[in-house]
Amino acid sequence: MNEENRKDNEAPGEAPLDHPSHNPPNNLSNNLPKNLMDRRVQPPQRDWAPLPGLLAIGLYLLVLASVIILGVVGRHYPAIFLLLAAAFLTASAGLILLLRWAWAGALAAVFLLACYNLWIFGAQRGAPALVQGLLNLVFFLYLVRAEVREKLR
């Protein structure tokens, strides 16, 4: 491009069209030296399962909800228990998605279930209640860890 055409394409106070300031900013790595291109910061990749314990607790709450639903359908439990099943399903889905409100719901659920099952064991001396109560206590102690709370959004 000769000087006359270059000056005709310029507006007053603007750089010419072939000036580097008119390059589109969509590929910034072309302007970087080779040694800086190798050291670019990559965005952190999200782990699919950063805390497998949260997935296990979410699946546990899902199983509990399904047992409650089957118990209501089989007329072993009253229909009001479906509210518990809905709360367990909600907490399970949110916990798998790492949501803080679901963590609070799951924490309350496993704590109350641990208290209930340990109370049943104390009153009736049934071994299954002790096992389930201790399992819920382990889940509760896992959920209250600081590194679990840091991963939630």
C-alpha positions as CSV (number, residue, x, y, z in Angstrom):
1,M,0.0,0.0,0.0
2,N,1.5,3.3,-1.0
3,E,1.6,6.5,1.2
4,E,-1.2,8.3,-0.6
5,N,-3.7,5.4,-0.2
6,R,-2.7,4.9,3.4
7,K,-3.4,8.5,4.2
8,D,-6.8,8.4,2.4
9,N,-7.9,5.4,4.6
10,E,-7.1,7.2,7.8
11,A,-9.5,9.3,9.7
12,P,-8.1,12.3,11.4
13,G,-6.6,11.3,14.7
14,E,-6.7,7.5,14.0
15,A,-4.0,5.0,13.3
16,P,-3.8,3.5,9.8
17,L,-5.8,0.3,9.2
18,D,-2.8,-1.9,8.9
19,H,-1.3,-0.6,12.2
20,P,-1.0,-3.2,15.0
21,S,-3.6,-1.3,17.1
22,H,-6.3,-2.3,14.5
23,N,-5.5,-6.0,14.9
24,P,-8.5,-7.8,16.4
25,P,-7.8,-8.8,20.0
26,N,-9.3,-12.3,19.6
27,N,-5.9,-14.0,19.5
28,L,-3.6,-12.4,22.0
29,S,-1.1,-15.2,22.0
30,N,0.3,-14.2,18.6
31,N,1.6,-11.0,20.1
32,L,3.4,-12.8,23.0
33,P,7.0,-13.9,22.8
34,K,7.5,-17.7,22.6
35,N,8.8,-18.0,26.2
36,L,5.7,-16.3,27.6
37,M,3.3,-18.4,25.5
38,D,4.5,-21.5,27.3
39,R,4.0,-20.0,30.7
40,R,0.4,-18.8,30.2
41,V,-2.0,-19.5,33.1
42,Q,-4.5,-22.1,32.2
43,P,-7.9,-21.9,33.8
44,P,-8.4,-24.5,36.5
45,Q,-10.3,-27.5,35.3
46,R,-13.1,-28.6,37.5
47,D,-12.9,-32.1,38.9
48,W,-15.9,-34.2,38.2
49,A,-15.8,-35.6,41.7
50,P,-13.6,-33.4,43.9
51,L,-15.0,-35.0,47.1
52,P,-16.2,-38.5,46.6
53,G,-17.7,-38.5,50.2
54,L,-20.2,-35.9,49.1
55,L,-21.3,-38.2,46.3
56,A,-21.6,-41.1,48.7
57,I,-23.7,-39.1,51.1
58,G,-25.9,-37.8,48.3
59,L,-26.5,-41.4,47.1
60,Y,-27.2,-42.4,50.6
61,L,-29.9,-39.8,50.9
62,L,-31.3,-40.8,47.6
63,V,-31.5,-44.4,48.8
64,L,-33.2,-43.3,52.0
65,A,-35.7,-41.3,50.0
66,S,-36.5,-44.2,47.8
67,V,-37.0,-46.5,50.9
68,I,-39.4,-44.0,52.4
69,I,-41.3,-43.7,49.1
70,L,-41.6,-47.5,48.9
71,G,-42.7,-47.6,52.5
72,V,-45.4,-45.1,51.9
73,V,-46.6,-47.0,48.8
74,G,-46.6,-50.2,50.8
75,R,-48.5,-48.5,53.6
76,H,-45.8,-49.2,56.1
77,Y,-45.2,-45.4,56.7
78,P,-47.8,-42.6,56.9
79,A,-48.1,-40.3,53.8
80,I,-46.6,-37.4,55.8
81,F,-43.2,-39.1,55.4
82,L,-43.2,-38.1,51.8
83,L,-42.1,-34.7,53.0
84,L,-39.0,-36.3,54.4
85,A,-38.4,-38.1,51.1
86,A,-38.8,-34.8,49.2
87,A,-36.3,-33.1,51.5
88,F,-33.8,-36.0,51.1
89,L,-34.1,-35.9,47.3
90,T,-33.6,-32.1,47.3
91,A,-30.6,-32.3,49.6
92,S,-29.1,-35.2,47.6
93,A,-29.3,-33.4,44.3
94,G,-27.9,-30.2,45.7
95,L,-25.1,-32.0,47.5
96,I,-24.0,-33.7,44.3
97,L,-23.9,-30.2,42.7
98,L,-21.9,-28.9,45.6
99,L,-24.4,-26.3,46.7
100,R,-24.1,-24.8,50.2
101,W,-27.8,-24.8,51.0
102,A,-27.9,-28.5,50.2
103,W,-24.9,-29.1,52.4
104,A,-26.8,-27.6,55.3
105,G,-29.9,-29.7,54.6
106,A,-27.8,-32.9,54.3
107,L,-26.0,-32.0,57.5
108,A,-29.3,-31.6,59.4
109,A,-30.6,-34.8,57.9
110,V,-27.7,-37.0,58.8
111,F,-27.4,-35.4,62.3
112,L,-31.1,-36.0,63.1
113,L,-31.0,-39.5,61.6
114,A,-27.9,-40.3,63.8
115,C,-29.7,-39.0,66.9
116,Y,-32.9,-40.9,66.1
117,N,-31.2,-44.2,65.3
118,L,-28.9,-44.0,68.4
119,W,-32.0,-43.2,70.5
120,I,-33.8,-46.2,69.0
121,F,-30.7,-48.4,69.9
122,G,-30.8,-47.1,73.4
123,A,-34.5,-47.8,73.8
124,Q,-34.8,-51.2,72.0
125,R,-31.2,-52.5,71.8
126,G,-31.5,-53.2,68.1
127,A,-28.2,-53.7,66.3
128,P,-29.4,-52.3,62.9
129,A,-30.3,-49.0,64.6
130,L,-26.7,-48.8,66.1
131,V,-25.1,-49.5,62.7
132,Q,-27.2,-46.9,60.9
133,G,-26.7,-44.4,63.7
134,L,-23.0,-44.8,63.6
135,L,-23.0,-44.5,59.8
136,N,-24.9,-41.3,60.0
137,L,-22.5,-40.0,62.7
138,V,-19.6,-40.7,60.3
139,F,-21.3,-38.8,57.5
140,F,-22.0,-35.9,59.9
141,L,-18.3,-35.8,60.9
142,Y,-17.3,-35.9,57.3
143,L,-19.7,-33.0,56.3
144,V,-18.4,-30.7,59.1
145,R,-14.8,-30.8,57.9
146,A,-13.4,-27.4,56.7
147,E,-12.1,-28.7,53.4
148,V,-15.6,-29.9,52.5
149,R,-17.1,-26.5,53.2
150,E,-14.4,-24.8,51.1
151,K,-15.4,-26.7,48.0
152,L,-19.1,-25.7,48.2
153,R,-20.5,-22.7,46.2
